[in-house]
C-alpha cells in the first residue's frame, strides 16, 4: 500500500467577487504531494498557481473542497509550511545582518542562544553564506538574498517549502546557479518542495513531478508529468528534450496561454 500523501487537495475551488459577478479562479483541483517530493506547478500568469500555493500555505481559504496536511485540515498558516516570494529583498529585514535574519525565527521558538548560534552557522554554511554572516541584505546580490531566505526558512525546520517563482527576478546565469543550489539543498535535506513557475525548462530541470494548470477562469489541472530523469538535467539530453516537447505539445487550447511558458 502506498504511503498517505503529506499534502492532499480534494475538489478545491476558489472564486472571488468581481465586477460583473463571480470569478472562478480554480475549479475542482485534486492533487496529492508525497513527503520529500519536489513538485512544480506550471502555468501562465493568472492561472491560479499562486492562489493554490497560498491555500496550501494557509494564507487563503478554499471556497469549497478540502486541503489537508498529514490528514489534518489546513485552515491557517503554520511554521511547518514556509512560503517564499520572488522578491527576497522585500522578505528580508534590511536592518538585520544575514545572521540576525536567520536568528529572527529561532528567537520566536525560544531556543537557547548557543543553539541559535549553532543553527545559524549550520544553515548559512549550507547555503554558502558563512563568510557573509555580518553583511546586511543591501550588501548581498540577488542570488545571495534568495539563499539567505532559504537559510532562514530551513533554520526553523519546516516540513514543506512553498516557493512562488523565487528566481523570476534573477538574471539567467544566476538563475541556473540557484537551480543547482536549490537541488543541492533539497537533496541534502529532503524537504518537500512545491515550486511555482511559468518556465517549462525550469520545471523540467527541478521537478520530480510537473503539474500543468490551464488558464483561468475555471483553471484546473490539464496534465501531470513524472520526471524520472537523473540530475543535473541538460536540454541537450534527448530524454530531457523529449519531455520538453511532450509538455509543449500538451499546451494547446490555451492550457498555458499564448505560449507564455517558455524554454530557456
C-alpha positions in Angstrom: 0.0 0.0 0.0 1.3 3.4 -1.0 2.0 5.8 2.0 -0.5 8.5 2.7 0.3 11.8 1.0 1.9 14.6 3.1 -0.5 17.1 1.4 -3.9 16.3 0.0 -6.0 18.7 -2.1 -9.5 17.5 -2.9 -12.1 19.1 -5.2 -10.8 22.6 -4.3 -12.5 25.6 -5.9 -11.6 29.2 -5.4 -13.8 32.1 -6.5 -13.8 35.9 -6.0 -16.4 38.5 -6.3 -15.6 40.8 -9.2 -17.3 43.4 -11.3 -19.8 41.7 -13.4 -20.2 38.7 -11.0 -18.2 35.9 -9.5 -14.8 35.0 -10.9 -13.9 31.3 -10.6 -10.1 31.2 -10.3 -9.6 27.5 -9.6 -12.2 24.8 -10.3 -12.0 21.2 -9.0 -8.3 20.8 -8.1 -7.3 17.3 -7.0 -3.6 16.9 -6.0 -1.6 14.7 -3.7 2.0 15.6 -2.7 4.3 13.0 -1.1 6.7 13.7 1.6 10.1 14.6 0.2 8.7 15.2 -3.3 9.7 18.2 -5.5 6.6 19.3 -7.3 6.4 22.2 -9.8 3.1 24.0 -10.5 3.4 25.1 -14.1 1.2 27.6 -15.8 0.8 31.2 -17.2 0.3 34.3 -15.1 -3.3 34.3 -13.9 -3.8 30.6 -14.0 -4.2 30.3 -10.2 -1.0 28.5 -9.3 0.0 31.2 -6.7 -3.5 31.1 -5.3 -3.2 27.3 -4.9 0.2 27.8 -3.2 -1.3 30.4 -0.8 -4.1 28.0 0.1 -1.6 25.2 0.8 0.3 27.8 3.0 -2.9 28.6 4.8 -3.0 32.2 3.8 -6.1 31.9 1.7 -9.2 29.6 2.2 -10.8 27.5 -0.4 -14.3 28.4 -1.5 -15.1 24.7 -1.5 -13.2 21.4 -1.2 -10.5 20.4 1.3 -6.8 20.9 1.9 -5.1 18.6 4.4 -1.6 18.0 5.7 -1.0 14.7 7.3 -4.7 14.2 7.4 -5.4 17.4 9.3 -7.2 20.4 7.7 -5.1 23.3 6.6 -7.0 26.2 7.9 -4.3 28.7 8.9 -0.6 29.4 8.3 1.9 27.4 10.2 5.7 27.1 10.8 5.6 23.6 9.2 4.9 25.3 5.8 7.2 28.1 4.7 6.3 30.4 1.8 9.0 32.0 -0.3 8.4 35.1 -2.5 10.1 36.2 -5.7 11.5 39.4 -4.1 13.8 38.1 -1.4 14.9 41.7 -0.7 11.3 42.6 0.4 11.1 39.4 2.5 14.3 40.0 4.5 14.7 42.5 7.3 17.0 45.2 5.9 18.1 46.4 9.3 19.4 43.0 10.4 22.5 41.2 9.3 22.4 37.9 7.4 23.0 36.0 10.7 20.3 38.1 12.6 17.8 37.5 9.8 18.2 33.7 10.4 18.1 34.2 14.1 14.7 36.0 14.0 12.6 32.8 13.7 14.8 31.0 16.2 14.1 33.6 18.8 10.4 33.1 18.3 11.0 29.4 19.1 12.7 30.5 22.4 15.9 28.4 21.6 18.9 29.0 23.9 21.4 31.4 22.5 24.1 28.7 21.9 21.6 26.5 20.0 20.6 29.6 17.9 24.3 30.3 17.1 24.9 26.7 16.1 21.8 26.6 13.9 22.7 29.9 12.2 26.2 28.7 11.4 24.9 25.4 10.1 22.4 26.8 7.6 24.5 29.8 6.5 27.2 27.3 5.7 24.7 25.1 3.9 23.7 27.9 1.5 27.3 29.2 1.1 26.9 32.4 3.1 29.1 31.6 6.1 31.6 34.3 5.2 28.7 36.8 4.8 27.1 36.4 8.1 27.7 40.0 9.2 26.5 41.6 5.9 23.2 43.4 5.6 20.7 42.4 2.8 21.7 45.6 0.8 25.2 44.2 0.6 24.2 40.9 -0.9 23.5 40.0 -4.5 20.0 38.9 -5.7 21.1 35.2 -5.6 22.7 35.6 -2.2 19.4 37.2 -0.9 17.5 34.2 -2.1 20.0 31.8 -0.4 19.6 33.8 2.8 15.8 33.4 2.5 16.3 29.7 2.2 18.6 29.5 5.2 16.2 31.5 7.3 13.4 29.1 6.4 15.4 25.9 6.9 16.5 27.1 10.3 13.0 26.7 11.7 12.8 23.2 10.3 9.6 23.4 8.2 8.3 20.2 6.6 7.3 22.0 3.3 9.0 24.8 1.3 6.4 26.7 -0.8 8.2 28.7 -3.5 6.4 31.3 -5.6 8.6 32.0 -8.7 11.6 32.6 -6.3 14.1 33.1 -9.1 12.0 35.0 -11.6 13.8 38.3 -10.9 17.3 36.9 -11.4 19.4 37.0 -14.5 19.6 33.7 -16.5 23.1 32.8 -15.2 22.3 33.4 -11.6 19.0 31.6 -12.0 20.8 28.5 -13.3 23.2 28.6 -10.4 20.2 28.9 -8.0 18.7 25.8 -9.6 21.9 24.0 -8.7 22.0 25.4 -5.2 18.3 24.6 -4.5 18.7 21.0 -5.8 21.8 20.5 -3.7 20.0 21.8 -0.6 16.9 19.7 -1.4 19.0 16.5 -1.8 20.7 17.2 1.5 17.6 18.0 3.5 14.8 16.1 1.5 12.3 18.8 2.4 9.0 18.7 0.4 9.0 21.5 -2.1 6.1 23.0 -4.1 7.5 25.4 -6.6 5.5 27.7 -8.8 6.9 28.7 -12.3 5.7 29.6 -15.8 9.0 28.4 -17.3 8.9 24.8 -18.8 12.7 24.4 -18.7 12.9 25.4 -15.1 10.2 22.9 -14.2 11.9 20.1 -16.1 15.3 21.0 -14.5 14.0 20.8 -11.0 10.9 18.7 -10.5 10.1 15.1 -9.7 6.6 15.9 -11.0 5.1 18.7 -13.0 1.5 19.8 -12.6 0.3 21.8 -15.6 -2.6 24.2 -15.0 -5.0 25.6 -17.6 -5.6 29.3 -18.0 -8.4 30.8 -15.9 -11.1 31.4 -15.3 -12.1 27.9 -14.1 -8.4 26.9 -14.1 -7.9 23.2 -13.5 -5.1 20.6 -13.9 -4.6 19.9 -17.6 -1.9 17.1 -17.1 0.8 15.9 -14.8 4.2 14.7 -15.9 6.5 12.4 -13.8 10.1 13.4 -14.4 12.1 10.3 -13.7 15.4 11.6 -15.1 18.8 11.9 -13.4 20.0 15.3 -12.3 21.6 17.6 -13.4 19.4 17.8 -16.5 20.5 19.4 -19.7 18.2 20.5 -22.6 20.7 18.7 -24.9 19.9 15.3 -23.3 17.5 13.5 -25.7 15.3 12.4 -22.8 15.0 15.9 -21.5 14.3 17.3 -24.9 11.6 14.7 -25.5 9.9 15.7 -22.2 10.1 19.4 -23.1 8.5 18.6 -26.4 5.8 16.5 -24.8 4.9 19.3 -22.4 4.9 21.9 -25.2 2.7 19.6 -27.2 0.2 19.5 -24.3 0.0 23.2 -24.3 -2.9 23.6 -26.7 -6.3 25.0 -26.4 -5.0 27.7 -24.1 -3.6 25.4 -21.4 -0.8 27.8 -20.8 -1.9 30.8 -22.8 -0.1 32.5 -25.6 2.9 30.2 -25.1 3.9 32.1 -22.0 5.7 29.1 -20.6 9.0 29.2 -22.4 12.0 27.0 -22.8 15.2 29.0 -22.0 
